[in-house]
């Protein structure tokens, strides 16, 4: 349990996130929805204003600090749930120190969730082909500021990468150096200030989801590069609310990894 006394007049969420580095914006809002937060002994279910001296109790147990959790492993593949704040390369180095491991794909440092590694060359070849040919289905969960223009859509655009600035920019028409992108999304729920989206990548480019959501007018909460910095600052949102939520594998009948055909790996929350 986390307890603190408000030392200034402010919103509950902003003060709570400053008290605990392990508590994320989305986790705190989930605790509020579940009425796991008390102010002066009374349960609250929304981001209420606090006054100096108010006592806050949050019924929350911080997860263990670790780079990843292994959620599936056999002689051919290893699937992990990566924690935000760590490079994909860091996870690879740890796994490769234990057994022979091959890199298949990456997640941004601040994106948590599902990653898959190969444990031998045959598995590596088929996994790389699956990602390259888009036969695998990847879904992300994202909390965004506001609400997208449609409840469900496959948004298209053109992405240009600026390597020197390590950023990308989205355009509605083709420009020099641009590649076409497709980002599917569905609104799972929507509140007063934010919405939770299920996002599917039909193309996989650097920072695609983050930049595309911002282009659509609903940047991801906690995104310091493409996001709404005023919103993030006022709500104490320091962590990117984007998660690689699930990965479904699809193989042909004569493939080496066909025994994994149709298998879905899902992120373990918390």
N, C-alpha and C positions, 0 to 999 in steps of 0.2 A: 504494500500500500504506500502511496505517496501522499504526504500531508505538507501543507504550507499555509502561512498566513500572508494575506495580500499586503504588500508594502507600499502600494499606490493604487489609485483608482484606475482600473483598466478592465478589459474583457477577460473572462476566465481562461479561454484558450491561449491567449497571448502570454499571460503570466505562467500558466502551467507548463508551456513549452520551454520557457526560460528556466524553469526549475529543474526539469529532467531532460537530459540530452537523449535518453533512450526512448522517450515518448514522442511518437510522430503525430502529425496533424490528423491523419486519417484514423489512427488508433484512438486518439482522444475523442474524436467525433463519434466513433463507434461506441466508446464507453459512455458517452453522453446519451446516445440513443438507447443504450441498455440500462440507463439510470444507475450506472456504477460510479457516479460522482455526487458528492454531497457538499453543500455550502451551508455553513453554520448548522450542520446536522440534518439538513433537509436535502433530499435527492433532487437533482436538476437534470433536465434532458436537452438543454440547449446552451449556447454560448452566452451566459448571462453576464452583466456588468458586475464587477466586484468593487467594494469600497475598502479603504485601508482598515486592516484589522479583521476582515472576513476570514474564517477558517475553511480551508478546502481539503477534502479527503477524496482521493482517487484510488479506487480498488483495482490496482494494476500491478502485475508482476513483470518486471523487465525480462526480456529474453536473454539467454546467455550470449555473450559477445563471441562470435565466431565468424569465420570467413564464409562458410558454407555448411550445408547439411547434405549428406548423401541420401537421396530418396529412392534410388534404384541402382543396382549394380549386378552385372554378370560378367562372364569371361570376355564379352565383346564391347560393352558400353558401360559408362558411368554417367548417371544423371544427378545433378546437384541443384540445390536451391541456394543461389548466391546471395549474400547479404549486401545491401547498399554500402557504398563507401570503399569498396575493394575493386581493384582492377581484375578483369577476367584472367590476365596473365598471372596474377598472384595465386588464384585458385589452381590454375594449370601447374604452376611450379610446385605447389604442395602435393597435388595428385601425382605428378610425374616423379616426385621424390619417393613415392610409395610403390608405384608400379609403372610400367610402360604406358604412356598416355599420349594421345594425339589431339591437338586443338582443332575444333570444328567451326565454332562461331563465337562471337564476342557480344558482351553487353557493356553499355556505358558504365563507368565507375559508379555513378549514382543510381543506376537501375538495378533493382534486385530481381531475383526470380530464377526461372528454369534455364539451365545450361546443360548441354550434353557433350560428352567426350568419348572418343574411341579408345579402345584398349588394344587394338591391333590394326594392321594395315588394311585388311579386308573390310573391317567395319568402318575405318576412316574413309575409304573410297566411297562406300555406299551412303554414308551420312552426308558427305560433302556433295554428292550428286543429288541427294534429296533436297538439300537447301538450295543448291544452284537451280534445280528444275522446278522449285516451288511445289513439290509434291507433299511436303510436310505442312501442317496447319499450325500456325503460331498465334496465340491470343495474348494480349496484354490487358491489364486493368489500369485505369488512370483516373485520378481525381482532377477535374479541371475547374477553372474559374468560370462561373456563369453556366451557359447552356449552349450546345451546338445548334446550328440553324435547323437541323432536322432530327427527329427521334432516332432515325437509322439511315445510314447512307454509306456509299463507297465514294469517297472524295478523291478527285484526281487533281494533279498539279504538276509543276515542273520544278525540279530541285537543282540548285547550283551550289557547289561546294567551294568554300573559300579556305584553301588549305593553310594559308599563312595565318588566318585568324581562328582556325579550327571551328568554323561555323558554317551553316548552310542557310540558303534563302529560298523561299518558295515563290513561284510566279504562277499566274493563271494561264499564261501563254508561253509557248516555247521560245526560249532565248538562247543566245550563244552559250555553249557549255552545259546546257541543262539536260537532265534525264527525267523521263516521265515517271511519276510515282502514283500509287493507288493505296489509300488508307481507308479501311472499313471501320465503322464504329456503330455502336448501339448504346443508347442511354439505358443504364440499369436502374438508376434512381437519380432524382434531382431535388436539391434543397433550395434554400433562399439564396445562397451564395455560390454553391458548387454543385457539380454533377459527377456521378461515377459512370465511367464508360467502359464497355468491353470493346477492345480495339483489335482488329485483325490486319496484319501486314500482308498485302498482296505483292508489294515490292519491298526490299529491305535495304534502305540507304542510311548513311550516317545521320543520326539525329532526326530521322524522318518523322516519327510520331510527335516528338517535341515541337519541331518547327511547323509541322502541318496543323497541329491543334492550335498553335498560336496564330497561324495564318487564318484559321477559321474563326478566330475571335474568342477562343476558349483555351488559353494557355494552361499548362499543367501546373498544379499547385506545387510550390517549392522549387520551381525551375528558375535558377538564377541567370540562365543564359538567354532563354527565349520567353520567359514568363513575365508576369505582372509584378514587378518589384515592389510597388506600393502595397499591393494586396499581401504579398509574402511577408513584408515587414510588419504591416499592421496586424497580421494574424500569427506572427511568430512561426511561419512555415519555412523551416530551414532545410527540410529533406524533400527530394524529388518524389512525388507521389505517382510513380510509374513502375509497374511490375510485370515482368515476363511471367504470365500466369499459367499458361499450359502449352504443351507441345504434343501434337499427335503425329505419329510416324506412319508412313504408308510406303509399302514395298511391293515389288512384283513377286509372283509365286516362285520364281526360280532364283530370287535374290538370297544372298547369304544371311541377311537379317530378316527374312520373311516371317520368322516366328514372332517378330515384334510388330507385324502389320496391324494397324488399327489401334495400337496401344497408345494411351494418353497419359502423360505425366503432368501432375498439377503441383503448383506451389503450395507449401505448407505455411499458412499464415502464422505470424508471431515467431 
